[in-house]
């Protein structure tokens, strides 16, 4: 995510995740009223049974977490704020605080008892990230790990004014993991979480912008935020703020667009590109940043062009050598070749199979986010003890679909691929549509296979 700094504050994720519905979801749709759809890979030569409208539907209201972050209606947020301008939502206008997600005690537990290693923790001082050895040490007997976080070193560093940055909390802290997965489901964009713990009167980082949207959740203490307009609108991942450092520094000297004091329970939404810096006031300040790695039309265009370029390899005319003695540095000598290439690319782009692209996009969605956690010991125990009456539930965020390829039927999901018999297709479709079944509905044999494949759980 993002925090006031002299360098990026969050580790980039792999390609954006597509957030799905609790049981199953489909190809990402254009997000909340903005220019955000995204990457896809090469089409597959197979028939995929796309998720139904019900599977694509937004999560049930009681499961929704977005209203906990914004003090306006979802549609208004989508139309007027998403990807466009900041939104500050005071705690008094939100339904609840964020204490169940993170607390001072939770942070102490994470850095002192959970055996964290880099890069799950970074430490910054005076706007600069410290070397790992400054806050890590060997794990001791039985743990030959040289880069475990050292609570002893952190005590001294924090007392001296260093900022602690806990990264990827969506992978290591259960309440945040579940919250981020549900938020990604609603936004249909990947979400990650970092926490910034800042000593009194300290600015962890100087003004900068992020290449992803962020929700800043104030957990403890107070922070004064200064927000400035972008120097580059909607920056891409390869357009970081430090490539425009002079422009950022100049803009940061201007009167801020927003200057606000965030108190516990407040939430600030910042679209990518908006400059921001924050200073802790009075005491220790902690905020949780949810970074939203949006799908973009540019990424979609990259995939379309990549497939078009690769398709040219099938054309002997494109593989042919240029004339002997050609001077590639002379535009006039290669002009005709370039015109042929451009015409071939235009034709390839126009012949793009959008349905196949949807299939490949679904593959990307599976790779870019994990399904809900599942316990291997429990899965094995349940597989051994299920009966006809056992309630089987589709694993959350698993994105399952049924594919037919060369006479083989395969269930594909974030849990992996599993081949099934044609007689299994009907009960599987019912499971994917409703999210639940009994073991008898599936057949005990298939139910056990699905449990051991991590596609379902026993309720």
N, C-alpha and C positions, 0 to 999 in steps of 0.2 A: 504493500500500500504506500501510503503517502504520509509523509510527515514533514514538518519543517526541516529542511536540511540542505546540506551542501552536496548532496548526492542522492541517487535514487533510493527510495525507502522500501521498496518491495522487490523481492525476486520475481522475475517474470515467470508466468506459467507457460507450459507447452501450449499448443493451440487452444483457443477458447473451448470451453466445455459447453455442451448444450444442456440446459437444465430441463429435467423432465418431470413428469407427473410422478406421484408416489409409486404406482405400479409400473407404468411403462410410459415411454414417451417417444416422440418421433422426431423427425427432422426439424431443426430449429426454424422458427418462423421469424419474420422481421419483427424485432423487438419493439416494445413500447414506443411507438411513434417516433422513430428516429432512423437514421441511416445505419442500421446495424443488422446485418445478416452475415454469414461468413463461411470460412474455409470449407473446402471439400477436396476430396482426393479423386483419383482416377476411377471412372465407372467400373462396375463389376458385371461380368457376363452371367447374371443370375436373376432370378425372379424373386423379389422381396415382397412380402405381404406387409404393406405399410400399416402403422398403427391407426386405429380408428379415431373418429372425431372425439369419442368419449375419452380415449387414451390421451388425446392431445389437449383435453380441457384443462383449464386452470385449476390449481389445487382447491380443495374445499375451503370455505371461508375460515373454518375453525383451525385449519392448518397454516393459514397465511401468516407470514412473518413480516412482509413488506410494510403493512400498516403500523408496525412497531417502530419503523424508521422514518416515516414521513407523516407530517401533520396536515396533509392535503389528501384529497381523493385520489385513488390510483389513476383514474383516467386523466385528471388534471395534471398529475405528476408526469404521466406519459406524454401528454401533449405540450406542456410548457416548460418542463424542467429536464427530463431525461436527455442527456447528451447535449444540453443547451445552456443551462445556467444553474448556479448553486441554489440550494434550498436549506435554510436553517430551521430545524424543528425543535422548539424548546420542550423540555421534559414535561411541562404542564400541559402541553398539547398532544402528548403521546400517551398510549394506554398503560405503559409500564416502563420501569427502568431496565438496566442491563446487568444487574448484579449477579443474576444466575449464570451469565455467560463467563464472567471473569471477575476476580476480586484480588485484593492484596494478598490474602492467604493462598489463593490459587497460584499466583505468580511465585510466591515463596516456595510453594510445593514443586512447581515446575522446575525452578532453577536449582533446587537443593536436593530433591528426592527422586526425580524422574530420569536421571542419567542423560540429560539432554546433551547433544553434541552439536558442533557447528555443522551446517549453517542455521540450526534452529534458534540460535541466539547470536545477535551481533551487539557490539557495544560501541557507542559513539561519544566522542569528547571534543568539544570546541569545533563541532561541524565536521569532524573526521572520524571515519570508522577505524577502530583499533585493530591491530593484528590479533589473530586468534589466540596466540600464546599469552596475550595479556590477560585473558579471562578463562583460560582452560588449563587442565593439568591431567596427568594420567589417572586412569580409573582405579588403580590399586590392584591388590592381589586378586587374581581370577578374572580381571577385566583388562586385558592388554590393549587398552584404548587410550591414545595419547591426547585426544582432543575433547574429553568430557568437560562440561562446564564446571568451573570451580566456584563454589559458593563463597569460599574465603576471599578469593580475589574480587568477586563481585561486591562484597560488602565494602571493601576499600574503594573500589572504583566508583560505586554509586555515591558513597559519602563524599568523594572528591568531585562530584558533579557530572558523572557520566550518565548518558541515557542508555537504558536497556531496550533492545528491540527483539521481541520474541516473534520469530517468523514461522509461517505455515502452521498457525495454531489450529487451522481446519483439519490438520492431520494428527495432532497430538492431544487435543483437549476435547473430550466428548461433547460438552454442551455447545461449543463453538462449531465442532464438526457437524452436528445435526442442524444447527441454525444456518450454517453456510450452504449445506446441501438443499435445505428447503428454500432458501433465498434464490439459489441458482435455478431451482425448479420453477420458481415464479417469474424470474427475470428472463429465463432461457439464455443466460450468459454465465460463464464460469465465475466462481467466487472463491477468493482466498482470504485469509485473515492474518494480520500482524498486530501486535500490541506494542505500544511505545510508553515506557515508564520513565518519566523525566523528573529529576530532582528540582527543588524549589528554585525559582528565578532562573531557570535554565532554558535555553533554546537549543534543542538537539541538533537541528539542521537549519541551514539558511533557506531563503525563498527558492522554490523550484516548482516544477510541474511534473505530474505523472502521466504515463501513457495509458492509463486505465482509469475508469471512474472509481470513486471511493465514497463509502459511507463512513464517517468518523463518529464513533460512539464514545462519548465521554463517560469514563467509568468511575474515576476518583479524582478529587481535587479540581482545580480550575486551570484552563489554558486560554490565553488570548490568541485568537487567530486573525491573521491579516490575509485577505484574499485580493488578488489582482487579476485583471482580465488576461486572457492568453496572449502570448507573443506568436503562437502558432495554433490555429484552431484545429481541434480534434487530431492531435498528433498520433502517428502510428508508432509501433513498437521500436522501429529503428530510427525514430526521431526524438531522442531523449533531450532533456532540458540542457544538459551540459554541452550539447552541440550548438546551443544558442545562449551560452552563458552570459555574454555581454548584454544581449537584449533582455535577458531575464533580470540581470542586476539593475539595468536601467529602469525597467518597468517596476521593479520592487521599490524604487525610490519615489515613485509617484504616489499620490493619495490612494489608499486602498478602495477597492470596490465595496468590500465588506470588512469591517473590523468588529469582531464579536467575542464575547467571553463565554466559553463553553463550560457549563457546570454539569455535575453528574446527572445522567439521564437525557442530556441534550444530544441531538444527532445533526450532523452537517453532511449534506450531499454535495460533492464536487465532481463535475464532469471532467474528463481528461483534458489537460491543457491549462486549466486555471492555476495560476501561481498561488502558493500558500506557504506560510511560515507560522509557527506557533511557539509561544513562550509559557512555561509553567509559572503559576503565581502562588505565592504563599506557602505551599507545601508540596508534597509529592503529587504529581499528576499522572494519571494513566488514561490513555485512550486506546480503543480498539478500532483498527481500520479494516473494513471489508473492501477488498479490491475487486472490482468487477472488470474482467478482461473481455471486453465487448467483441462480438463478431462484427466485422466491417465489410462493406461492399468492396473495398480495395482488396481484402484478402480473398474474397470470392473471385474477383477479377484475376488475381494471381493464379488461382487454381484453374480457371478457364483457360488462361493463356498457357499455363504449363501443359495442360492436356493437349491443347492445339499444337504446341511446339513438338511434343512427343509424337503426335500423329503424323508429323511430316517425315518422320523416320521411315514410314511405310511407303513413301513416294520415291521411286528411283530417281526422278528428276531432282529432288531435293538432296539426294545423297551424291549426286554427280559432282565431279571435281570442277572447280573453276578453271578457265583457260590457262594453258601454260604461259607463264610470264606475266600473269595478271598483277597489276599494281593495286592492291587492296586499299592503299592510302589515297588513291585517285578516285573520287566519287563518280566521275564520268565512266570509269571502266567497270564499276560494279553496279551502276544504276539499274541496268536491265535486270540483273540478278535480284536486286532488292525489290524491284517491282513485282517479280514473279513470287518472291517469298511473301511479300505483303498480301498479294492476292490469295495465295495458298492459306495463309493464316486467317484471313477474313472468312474464307470458305469453311475452314475447320471450325472456327468459332460459331459460325451460323449453323453448323451441323451438330452443335453440342446437344447431347441427349439429356434434358433436364431431369427426367426420371432416374437415369443412371447416376446423375450427379447427386440426387437426393439420397440414393443408396450409399454413395461414398461419403457424403456428409454425415450420414448416420454412423458410419464407421469412425469418423473423426470424433463425433460426439462421445462414442464409447471410450475411445482412447484418452480423452481429455478430462475425465472425471471418474472417480471411483463410485461404485455402488455403496449402499449403506454397509457398515461393518457387520461381519458375520463370524461366529466362533467355530473354528474347525472341530473342537472337541464336542460341542453341542450338536453340530450337524451330523457327526458320525453317530453319536448316541441316539439322536432322533431317527436317523435312517434305520437304525437297528431295532427301534421299538415302536415305530408307527403302526397304527391299525387302520382299518377302513374308516373309522370315525375321526381320525386325526385331521385337524384343520390346517390346510396348506395355504400359505400366503406368499405371493410374489415378492421377492426381495425389493426393498425400496431403491429407487434410482438405478435400476439394473438395465433399463432400455432393452427389452427383449423383442425379437421379431422372428418370424418363421421364413426361411429362405428355401427355395427349391433350385438346386443346381445339378444339372446332368443326372437327373433321376434320383438324387439324394436329397432328403429333407433334413434341414439343419436349423436348430434354434440358436440364434446368435444373440449375445448379450455382453454386458460388461464382465460377466463372470466367465466368459469364454464361449466356445461353440460346442454343441452337443448334437450328434446325429440321432434322429428318431425315426421310428417306423411310420408309414403312412397312416396306420390305424391310430397313431397317437396324435395326429394333427387336430382332430375335432376337439378332444378334451384340452389340448394345449391352447387352442384359440379361445376357448371359453375361459381358461385361466388368465390369459393375457388381457382379455376384455374386461373381466370382472375383478381380477387381482386376487381372487380367493377360490378355493375348491376343497373338497374333501379328498383324502387319499383314495377313497373308493371311486370318486369321479375320474381320477387320473389312472387308477390302477396302481396297486402297491409297488409293482416293479418300476414303473415310470416315476412314481413319487420318490422312491429311494434314489433313483438316478439323478433326478432334479435336485434333491437335497445335497447329494455328494458333489454335484457340479456347482453348488452355491447359487443356483437360480431361485430357489424358494427356501422358506423357513417354515417351521412348525409354530403355529400361533399358541 
